[in-house]
Amino acid sequence: WHSIPPKSVTNALAFSIASLCNMTILWTILRYRLTELHTVESLFSMLKISLASLVSGFAVHGMLRVVEHVFNNKRYFGLLGQTAVSACVGIVLYCIIAVVWKFPEAQWIIKHVQRRK
């Protein structure tokens, strides 16, 4: 019984594997339908996004541990506060990484925000 992983771990693993399969199938279909698919650029972009997500995920997990002593985890608003602070840190860190690594999506958003000023 002790060697069986919890259901939450197996669900997350199944979702990740299914997402990778979906991405592979989509990539294959797009390659056949589109004559000009920028494979190297797209793979490099996906790698940057994945690394930024991984770094942000570790930051969120770390912040959960840091602010766990500040909020009362036995109350709804304590859990909400802990989640909100951790999520904000993760989102801000992801946005900083997106700007520093010059994600095309981030550059597009910055360009359109500056255009409205």
Summary of the structure (lengths in Angstrom):
residues: 117
radius of gyration: 19.2
end to end distance: 61.0
largest distance: 61.0
contacts: 253
relative contact order: 0.07
helix: 82%
strand: 0%
